[in-house]
Amino acid sequence: MTEVILHIYDVTNSDSDKTNNTIVQINKFFKDGIGLGGIFHSAVQVYGEDEWSFGFCEEGSGVFSCPFGRNPMYTYRESIVLGNTNLTKSKVNQILRELSIEWPGDCYDLLSKNCNHFCDEFCERLGVPKLPGWVNRFANAGDTAVEIAGTTAYRFRQAKTEIVTASKVAYQFLAGIASNTAAAVASDSPSSSSKGGFANPGFQQPAWFKNLVAAGAKPSSSSGIIGNGDEDIAHNLSAEIPR
């Protein structure tokens, strides 16, 4: 049995000192000030003096090690003891070999597969608690936002298609009524005055109905784009439509 220690760094690997200082200030405010989170790098130490983490590289494994607390790319912040693992050193080495294959450097993604996600996976296999939520909260929030945006865009496209389809059906229905009504009026209306001397005025369509059927420019045949169709319909509706 041995301790599993999480080492946390401020991500200050930018070439700009101003950017690095800004990140440090962000972390101080959001983590130290209100306990929300920040922009952090993490690594796990177990058996020995090295810490293990994950990063981007064009070829080979993204899993790497360095002396604990001494990663030269970042600014060391703190360490947290996550618990004890019952696994032997030999078993831990086996897990690291497996992770080295499963986590190639070119699959690194800032939001969905970063160093903190790797440490979570490593800790789970070691049988200790995962990282505190605040360590990777900003990345998780960003990944969720991307997912929500993608889902919303899909649903919006689906809704547009359904609206276009519904407008076509409505147009065909109203046009059919207008056509049938006109035919009925033509067959029933006399060509001259009635015997009583009164002309038969026939059926008069309400102005709002004429406008709705004749004015509402046929819906586009495209099922993917609505354009300004909703605005056009709104402008073509007569003020006489009952509300």
Protein Blocks (a to p, Z undefined) as FASTA:
>chain_A
ZZdddddddddfbfbfklmmmmmmmmmmmmmmnonaccddddddeeijbdcdddddfedj
fbdcddehiafkbccfbdcdfbdcfbdfklmmmmmmmmmmmmcfklgcfklocfklmmmm
mmmmnopacddfklmmmmmmmmmmmmmmmmmmmmmmmmmmmmmmmmmmmmmmmmmmmmmm
mmmmmmmpcfbdcfkopacebjaddfklmmmmmmnopadfbfkbgbjmlmmmmmmpcfkl
cZZ
